[in-house]
Amino acid sequence: MIAYSEVSAFTDTPGQGNRAGVVLGAEALSEAEMQALAAFLEAPETVFVTRMGGGRVRVRYFTPTQEIEFCGHATVALGLTLAQRGHWQEGELVLETLVGRIPLTLDTEAGVPLRVWMAQRGLETRPAAREVRGELAEALGVDERMIHRGLPLAAASTGLWSVFVPLLDPLILDGLEPDLRRIHLLSDALGVCSVYAYAPMGVNRFAARDFAPAVGIPEDPVTGSAAGALLALLAREGRLPVRGDRACGVVYQGHAVGTPGEVEVEVTLAGANTVGGVRVGGRATLDREGHWTPGR
């Protein structure tokens, strides 16, 4: 029997934020068994620990339908689970993932694990062709005039690729009626995992919704990796306030599906319009634990 946990990430309220499966003892599981357990849990993503020791943890991530290279909310869920079970108390912990090594740091309060910060990969971007704007708007169920002209529309990644679509305000975001089939086709054509719609709520606060049918997730409740890429993209384009060499912001996501969560992002700048580093942080809380028998 394989022990698993279900953890709500980017929130401190069980059942809110984004649910992730966490499996610490996955050393003996085959790829097919990992996929079967991820499908059984039906969480947007499940993270499997296949080796642990010496300040390093090797992991794999699965949606209910396929393996993916990286997942932000499952990483936060894993970090807090490791800390709460005494496997990680201080210092840097390095995850070995399919996108490379991801360093984690831990915030504590009176010795209690509070928040996990994960360093993201460097920002990569691709421009979106002018004609794609209208197709994305139609796929999201809005008129092209609802797209914000002062914020960037582009594909970007700090681990997983998404295309970021700015909308004029959160009310438009809340009222989206996405055509998931068209979003799937556009995602495939653009070489991205998801279409990530966002809208400003303040100078460094944004609301967001993330549609990822291309990887088996109609709408992801709260997406850490995409939030990091978004704030890095905005910082590079000069759309965030900067103090010293840092720009910080918060992304609010999950309200549209009834599971609100918050993603904190810190972007370090290495000169004008150059992103030097991205950190994504969040809380997490245990929902429930259980056991699964392979082959059943």
N, C-alpha and C positions, 0 to 999 in steps of 0.2 A: 504494500500500500504506500502511496506517495502522499506526503503531507503537503497541503497548500494553504495559502492565506488569500483572502480577498481584501484589498486595501483601497480606501478612497484617497486619491492624491489631489493636491492643490486645494485642500480644505482641512479643517479640523473637526468637521461634522460628519459622522458616519452616514453613508448613503448620498452624500453630495459630491461635488467635484467630479473626478473621473476614476472609475473603478478599474483596478488592475489585479490580475492574478500574480501571485509571487510564489515561486517554487524554489526553495533553497537546496533541496537534495535531488538534483536532476542529473547527477553524474552518470547513472546507469540507464537513463532514458534514451531511447532511439529518437531520431527526428520524427518518425511517424507517431510515436507515443506522445511527444511534446505537442504535436499538432492536434492529436486526439484530446489531450487534456485541455488545451486552449479552447477547442470547440465545445468541450463539456462545460467549461466555466462561463463561456459566452461573454467574457469581459472584452472590451475593445482590444486590449493587449494583455498578454501574460509573459512575464519574464522568468527565465529558467537559469539557475546558477549551475554551471557545469564544472566549475573548479573554483576553489577558494583557498587563499593562504598567502602569507607574506605581503599583506597590504594590497593584494590584487584579487579581483573577482572576474572570472570569465562568464559571460552571459549570452543568451540568445533570446530573441523576442518573436512572439507569434501572435497574430490576430486569429480569430476563429477560422480563417480560411487559408492563411499562408504565413510564411516567415517574412519578417521585415528586418531591416538593418539596425534600426534604433527606435526607441520610444521614450519621450521625455517623462510622461506621467508615471510609466512603469518604473523608470529609474528612480524617481523620487520615492515611490512606494517601496522599492527594494531598499534604498538607503535607510529610510526610517525603520524598516523591519529589521535590517541588520543591526542598527544602533540599539533598538529596543530589546533585541535578544542577546546583546553583549558581544556581538561579533565585530563591532566597530565603536570605539569610544572617543577617539580624537585623531587629529592629523588628517592627512589626505588618504583617501581610498581610491584606487584606480580600477575602473571597469574596463575589461577588454571586450570590445564589441565588434561587429562587422564593419563599423565605420571608423574603427581605431580605438585608441585609449581615451576614456572619458574620466578625468579627475573629479572626485566628489569631495566636498567639505561639509562640515556639520556645524550648525548653530545649536547651542544648548542654553538652557536657563535653569540655574540651580541644579546642574547635573542632569537635567531631563532633556533628551533629544527633542529639538523644536522644529528645525527646518533643514532641508538638504539643498545645497547649491551644487549644480553640475556645470562644469565648463563645457561649452559647445565647440564644435569644430569651427574653423574660419568661415566667414561669410562668403558664399558664392552666389552670384546673381546671373540671370539671363533676361534680356528685355523681352517684353511681350509685343508681338506685332500689332499694329494699329487695328486691323480688322478683328483681332481676337477680343477686343473690348466689348463689341456688340454681342459676340457669341457668348461671352461669359455672363453679360448682363441678362441675356435671354435664358441661359441655363439656370440662373439664380431666380428668375421670375420677376425681374425689374426692367424698367426702361433704362437705356444707356445714359440718359440724362441724370440718373440717380448716382452715377459713379462720380466720386470726388476728384476734381481735376488738379487739386493742389497736393495730393498725396500719391506716392508711387504705386503703380500697377506693374508688377514684375514677378517673375519666378525667382525664388531665393531658397537657400538652404544653409543651415548650420548642422546638418546631419541627415535630414530628409527633405526632398524638394516639394514645395507647394507653390501655387501661383496665388499671389496676394491681390485682392480686389478691394479697393477703398470705396466705401459708400458715404453718402453725405451725413447721415446721422444714425444713432442706434435704433430709432423707430423703424427706419427702412430695413435695417438688419433684422429686427425682430419679425418683420412681416414677410420675409423671404419665403417663396414657394418654389424650392429647387426642383429641377427636373434631373433626377439622379442618373438617368440613362445618359442624358447629354453631358452631365458633369463627368461621368465615367469616360465617355468618348473624348472629351476635351482633355481630361487628365492624361489619358494615353497619348493623345496627339502632342501634348506639351511636355511629356516626359516627367510628370509630377505625380506625387501620391495623392494630393488633395487640392481642392479649391477653397481658399481661406479668405472669407469676406470679413472686413473689419471697418470700424467707424470710430471717429474721435469722440471722447467724452470729456476731454480736457487737454492741457498741453502735453501731458505724458501719460494719459490714461486712455485705454481703447477697449471697446467691446468687440467681440469676435465670434464667428461661427465657422466651423471647419467641416467640409463635406468630403468624405474619402471613400466613395463606393469602389474606386479602383483597387483598394486593398481590403474590401469587404466591410467597410464601416460607413453606413449611410451618413451619420453625423457624429463626429467625435465630440464628447462633452467638453473636455478641456485638454488642450494640446501644448505641452511644454516646449517641444522642439520648434514648432512653428511660431510660438510666441517669441522665442529667442531670435529666430530669423527675421520676424517682423520688426522688432525693436532695433535690431542691427541694421536692417535696411533703412528704417526711418532715421537713425542716427547718421548713417552714411550720407543720406540725402539732406542733412541739416534740418530735419523736421522734429528734433527733440532738443530741449534745453540741455546745455552742457555746463557742468561745474568742474573746473580743472580739466582733467582728461576723461571724465566719466559722464555718461548719460544713463538715467534710470527711468523705468516706467513699469506700469502694471497693466496686464491684460485680464479683462473679465470675460469669462466664457462659461457656457453651460446653462445660462438662464432659460434659453429657448427650449431646452429639453428637461427642465425642472431639476437640474443638478448643478447649481452655480459653484464656480471655483475661481481662484485668483492665482495668476502666475506673475511672479516678480522677476524682473530682468535688469541686469546691469551690463552696460556696454562700455568697454574701454576703447578710447580712440587713440590712434597712433598718428597724429597729424590730421590736417584738414581732410575730411571725406574719406578717411581710412579707418576701418575697424580693426583694432588690435586684439580684442578678445570679447567673448560673450559668456555671461553666467546667467543661468536660470535657476530660480529658487522657489521652493514651496513646502507646504506642510503636508502631512498625511496622517491617516488614522485607520486603525484596523476595523473592518466590518465583521468578518467571521473567518473561521478556520474549518478545515475539513480534510478528508482523505479520499483518494481516488485509486482504484485498482486498474492497472493496465489490462487491456483486452476486454474490459466490461463497458 
